[in-house]
Amino acid sequence: MPERIIKYTEAIKEATDQVMEIDPSVFVIGLGVSYKNGADGTTSGLKMKYADRVFDVPVSEAAFTGMAVGSAINGLRPIVHHGRVEFALFASDSIFTQAAKWNYMFGGNNNVPIVFRINVGRQWGNGPQHTQALYSLFGNVLGLKVVIPSTPKMAKGLLVSALRDKNPVVILEPRWLFQLKQDVPVEIYGEPLDKAKIMKEGKDITVVSYGDGLVSALEALSIIGDSVDVELIDVVSINPIDHETIFKSVKKTGRLLCVDTTNEAFNIGSEIISKVAQNQSIHLKNKPTSLACPNVPCPTSTALTEFYYPTKIDIANSILGLFNKPKVDKKLSFEELHLAPTLTII
């Protein structure tokens, strides 16, 4: 098959379109989803094709999310879009308490097949109030499945699987990755909602990440070259976390580095390191290492954000340092530090 390179946002739109075409119970609801470039392009054109199943709404997150949860309880399959995670918090009761717990409240067979698409994370100049990811908050809610697509191919497959699932699924989409490109199959396909993915096999060290951190880790591998044989794992799902895949890798390499692009406290890397440390069948050659953002809100100034997020150089040097190898002395450009990546994932 010839390559078909499309963007992350185009992959999400294609998944939505393909599922809506075969399943009339699927509908989209959210602020601006009917616009020409709706939801950053992820719903572009869908209103023209599915006029009675794409609903633009006023600023009323709690109301329209609650309405969507009710429709899922009654057999429909809504896709609820929140353009910023901070806005989704207004609907937290419907997500955390109603959708996530409904099936448990009534003894099973009372499913809530709903998908929450929520944009998270960094963006130039968005400052402390619009750059949160809150991964650990969603990962801690029992009754939700929570995934983070790191590539266009994964974004399409996870959304298709989420729309086939009978439970509430939260897809946390790092907007930093929206311009990424990749060869994505044109046919409809699913990706497991509960499995980590080994992006590259190796024998010296296990590096675990997700979202924009995974992309920086991929770039770090090209800097390191063959000097260290890295096994790179995309966590994919944070609720549940596929600990078995990580355990198997760390047993082989004996070393672990976790990369998060959120603050260090209570993050996903801390959870993974905790579980690895408790596993008595794993014998580590070095203490597990974590790279994350400082425990302060993200600044707005580029002069400060330059030092906030772990870069590909930081990741490369953390890996090289564990093997007492010379570190990379390279200063990244303004574009590399502050503009969303546009690279094509192989």
ABEGO torsion letter per residue (X at the ends): XBBBBBBAAAAAAAAAAAAAAABAABBBBEBGAABAABGGGAABGAAAABAAABBBBBBBAAAAAAAAAAAAAAGBBBBBBBABAAAAAAAAAAAAAAAAAAAAAAGEGBBBBBBBBBBBEBBBGAEAAAABAGAAAAAABBGBBBBBBABAAAAAAAAAAAAABABBBBBBBBAAAAABBBBBBABBBBBBAABBBBABBBAABBBBBBEAAAAAAAAAAAAAEAABBBBBBBAGBAOBBBAAAAAAAAAAAGBBBBBBABBABGBAAAAAAAAAAABAABBBABBBBBBBBBBBBBBABAAAAAAABBBAAAAAAAAAAAAGBBBBBBBBBAAAAABBBABBBX
